[in-house]
Amino acid sequence: MNRSPIDLAELDLAELEPALEARGVERFHARQLYRWIYKHGVTDIDRMSDLSRTLRETVKTDFTVTTPRTVGDERSLDGTRKFVLELADGKRIEAVFIPDTPSMTFCISTQVGCAMSCGFCLTGKMGLVRNLTAGEIAGQVRVLAAATGLLDHPFNIVLMGMGEPLHNYENTMKALRMLHAEHGLAVSPRRVTLSTVGIVPGLERLAREPLMPNLAVSLHATTDEQRTALVPPNRKYPLAAILDACRRFPLKKRSRITFEYVLLDGVNDTPEDARRLVKLLADIKAKVNLIPLNPAPGIPYERPSDERVDRFAQILADRHITVSVRKSRGRDIRAACGQLIVEGGTKKSAAQQMALLMR
């Protein structure tokens, strides 16, 4: 009976070794395949020169390697590049390369669309189309590293593209393990930041992970009423529950949780908001990343003035909160925070989105 080829892009080393062994191939060849696919960016089996001809034929017969296909590559005036990537089923996602930040950084997606429906984010307008597989998440890194010449150089990864990483927990964490493998790209978890709106069960699971990325929590408001209007999942996971999970989150000695806060003109950028934020974070090892809104058609909010941004930041700094203001990158090509969106998403109703969240 003919078997469908197994996709090497979806296997971590612990899965690839027995898959090869079941076909009469010694397990150590898994490390060779991993090096070719991840370290060298080679997916053509015939180009894997340290594999015997017989082994190459076996691999070609029983395995395949699926890689997202680049169908768009836009360059911003500031050097940022936005990649539109097509998946095997024709769905499309976006990923962003941000140079000199100060390290090279890849902003990666974990879902096609997003179920969170944040009111200031274009991706939320798509609704959730589907989760990405682990291979599709890791595949974005392979594509961007090859396209930017960084396969042999260090880079950072931020899981801040399309989707909520903790809403696709298993595939996201498997992708990080695949990228961490020493025979591949060997990306240290210290170079990875996972951004979440605060899915509390996911935060609790993440706290027990042996391979733990840096954590960024998208807060965006200082009262539950305000946050629910901006971030609908707050109905299920309110501020108190999120902050309690953050207090219990294990951190290394010099590590902090980053709290991301999109500033919306006249909505959440007042001195009162800033003072409430200080109180909320008083007993958490925290730093705050302020993000002045990147406005876009369809988003019913405006970017605050520089004066309002500076006043908000100064209140935090005066009260000994480590604070930074994110410099917007790639706005001219819609590659900035909250601007990633592709055509073809099917917008679900609010009830459908919340049902997906509560699964």
PyMOL commands that set and color helices and strands:
alter all, ss='L'
color gray80, all
select helices_A, chain A and resi 8-10+13-21+29-39+45-47+53-62+122-126+134-147+165-180+189-191+200-206+224-230+232-235+239-247+271-280+306-318+331-333+350-357
alter helices_A, ss='H'
color red, helices_A
select strands_A, chain A and resi 6-7+63-64+69-75+81-86+92-98+105-107+111-113+128-131+156-159+192-196+214-218+257-263+286-292+322-325
alter strands_A, ss='S'
color yellow, strands_A
deselect
rebuild
show_as cartoon
